[in-house]
Amino acid sequence: MALIPKFMVVAAERAVAAGEEIKMGQIVSLNTSGEVVLQSSTNKIPYGVAGDTKSVSASAMPGIDSVNGWQNRVSDYYDETKASGKMTVYHSGGEFALDQFATNVATAAINTALYSRSGMFDTIDQDGGTSVTMFVGRLIQAAGTYPSGVPGVDLNGDQALSGDNSNTYIEVKLTI
């Protein structure tokens, strides 16, 4: 559950709808009140990529597995939007490394078109009955491990960064 902004164009702050569970790196939409919600069949048009996590059960910081481990502030209990009620949403382009993607993206080739499907990056551009898909970016780095910057032996002299999708990250050129 992680998002690593490499290059960004706009980092907006938007209020988050009550009751939402959104992981950093998922695709979000706006509801009719202009609040951030997870992209879905109800809120079809992608607005951007979540830069924060709103959860009650797990951290989504880069390098943290989806377990009740580390959290930013104990009083917030995994909700990075608790103090302001707002979430950072990256939009209008940029390049990001992230681990919030459908399993079929793991075998996709570089420059494959990516679509939104229920808040995840996906290679399928048709509705599977759960959400309407829309073009949101291009795959610019195939799925693989990502260096953490911590000395070790896993990857190019660094320990690999952990996270969702078996600690595998993709790099995306965002078009929304």
Phi and psi in degrees as a GROMACS rama.xvg file:
@    title "Ramachandran Plot"
@    xaxis  label "Phi"
@    yaxis  label "Psi"
@TYPE xy
-153.151  153.003  ALA-2
-134.073  129.363  LEU-3
-120.101  102.402  ILE-4
-69.7966  121.639  PRO-5
-95.5804  -48.3786  LYS-6
-140.424  132.045  PHE-7
-130.786  154.472  MET-8
-102.137  -58.295  VAL-9
-127.945  131.252  VAL-10
-117.184  95.0919  ALA-11
-88.3528  159.229  ALA-12
-113.974  125.087  GLU-13
-132.627  144.626  ARG-14
-64.6338  145.394  ALA-15
-102.945  135.35  VAL-16
-63.6815  143.137  ALA-17
-61.1954  140.313  ALA-18
82.6843  -1.20689  GLY-19
-75.4048  143.842  GLU-20
-118.095  110.131  GLU-21
-130.716  130.927  ILE-22
-94.8645  144.097  LYS-23
-53.8883  129.491  MET-24
99.6664  -8.43426  GLY-25
-84.6474  157.814  GLN-26
-83.7835  130.613  ILE-27
-119.264  158.08  VAL-28
-123.784  179.328  SER-29
-113.042  138.994  LEU-30
-83.9997  -177.155  ASN-31
-67.1758  -14.0184  THR-32
-93.8753  0.674833  SER-33
80.6977  15.7949  GLY-34
-94.2812  151.536  GLU-35
-73.1119  131.46  VAL-36
-137.895  159.769  VAL-37
-65.7613  134.996  LEU-38
-60.3151  133.454  GLN-39
-157.813  -175.46  SER-40
-67.7559  -22.9785  SER-41
-80.3636  -41.4529  THR-42
-117.826  86.9505  ASN-43
-81.1602  -33.3226  LYS-44
-87.4737  116.546  ILE-45
-64.263  138.422  PRO-46
-102.622  -38.0748  TYR-47
175.579  -161.225  GLY-48
-113.876  131.41  VAL-49
-64.165  128.553  ALA-50
-100.304  -4.09381  GLY-51
-133.884  170.955  ASP-52
-115.825  136.863  THR-53
-121.071  103.124  LYS-54
-144.018  161.946  SER-55
-118.062  2.22634  VAL-56
-129.638  -18.8904  SER-57
-158.951  152.097  ALA-58
-75.2082  156.018  SER-59
-130.944  23.6774  ALA-60
-70.1664  146.074  MET-61
-54.6689  134.322  PRO-62
89.9684  2.21219  GLY-63
-112.907  124.61  ILE-64
-66.9674  162.327  ASP-65
-78.2414  62.3211  SER-66
-127.628  161.152  VAL-67
-73.9085  74.8429  ASN-68
-110.548  -106.016  GLY-69
-82.7736  145.495  TRP-70
-140.349  154.788  GLN-71
-63.9238  -55.7472  ASN-72
-130.353  128.973  ARG-73
-56.1315  -39.8403  VAL-74
-65.9279  -21.9329  SER-75
-85.9324  -14.4226  ASP-76
41.7286  63.2484  TYR-77
72.6166  8.53245  TYR-78
-108.634  98.4246  ASP-79
-73.7221  -6.37585  GLU-80
-101.809  2.76159  THR-81
-60.9971  -43.1273  LYS-82
-67.1853  -44.3793  ALA-83
-105.266  -19.6462  SER-84
77.1355  7.96141  GLY-85
-116.786  153.857  LYS-86
-122.343  141.875  MET-87
-73.6791  131.597  THR-88
-129.382  120.109  VAL-89
-86.7199  130.724  TYR-90
-150.452  175.828  HIS-91
71.7961  22.9181  SER-92
114.416  -176.545  GLY-93
121.126  175.307  GLY-94
-127.535  135.6  GLU-95
-140.194  145.276  PHE-96
-101.881  136.372  ALA-97
-156.548  163.223  LEU-98
-119.663  20.0563  ASP-99
-105.178  81.3002  GLN-100
-145.395  155.498  PHE-101
-69.4579  156.362  ALA-102
-60.4147  -29.9293  THR-103
-69.3662  -18.2653  ASN-104
-70.4826  -26.3407  VAL-105
-60.2672  -25.3224  ALA-106
-109.404  7.65341  THR-107
-74.8395  151.342  ALA-108
-85.2442  156.785  ALA-109
-57.9127  142.635  ILE-110
78.3873  9.42019  ASN-111
-67.945  138.513  THR-112
-69.186  138.823  ALA-113
-115.966  142.432  LEU-114
-124.564  161.027  TYR-115
-91.4419  136.82  SER-116
-146.764  108.539  ARG-117
52.6792  41.2245  SER-118
83.9545  1.34521  GLY-119
-114.518  154.125  MET-120
-77.1669  134.958  PHE-121
-146.079  155.248  ASP-122
-92.0366  -8.96412  THR-123
-89.2246  128.223  ILE-124
-108.098  30.8214  ASP-125
-129.324  155.424  GLN-126
-72.9459  123.653  ASP-127
-96.239  19.5197  GLY-128
91.2655  -8.89078  GLY-129
-107.694  -27.4672  THR-130
-164.466  160.563  SER-131
-86.723  134.875  VAL-132
-97.171  151.029  THR-133
-142.547  147.564  MET-134
-63.9732  126.625  PHE-135
-127.344  -10.9618  VAL-136
173.243  -172.147  GLY-137
-128.228  144.035  ARG-138
-77.1817  121.704  LEU-139
-112.486  -10.5634  ILE-140
-145.61  124.641  GLN-141
-62.7701  159.889  ALA-142
-58.3131  136.913  ALA-143
-179.097  -177.878  GLY-144
-72.5287  159.042  THR-145
-128.763  132.459  TYR-146
-68.2076  141.999  PRO-147
-92.5528  -17.3983  SER-148
87.8549  -2.59642  GLY-149
-96.3107  124.834  VAL-150
-54.6586  137.822  PRO-151
-177.674  -157.507  GLY-152
-123.176  1.21841  VAL-153
-75.29  -44.1091  ASP-154
-149.131  112.38  LEU-155
47.6732  39.6502  ASN-156
85.5761  -2.56819  GLY-157
-114.261  157.891  ASP-158
-75.1132  145.385  GLN-159
-71.8981  143.494  ALA-160
-74.9648  133.458  LEU-161
-90.2444  170.545  SER-162
160.604  -164.144  GLY-163
-71.7789  176.313  ASP-164
55.1759  46.8209  ASN-165
55.8732  39.9457  SER-166
61.8773  31.1841  ASN-167
-109.107  137.788  THR-168
-121.556  153.143  TYR-169
-119.605  163.011  ILE-170
-117.033  135.038  GLU-171
-125.825  138.084  VAL-172
-95.8913  111.096  LYS-173
-78.1192  136.452  LEU-174
-115.48  -1.32159  THR-175
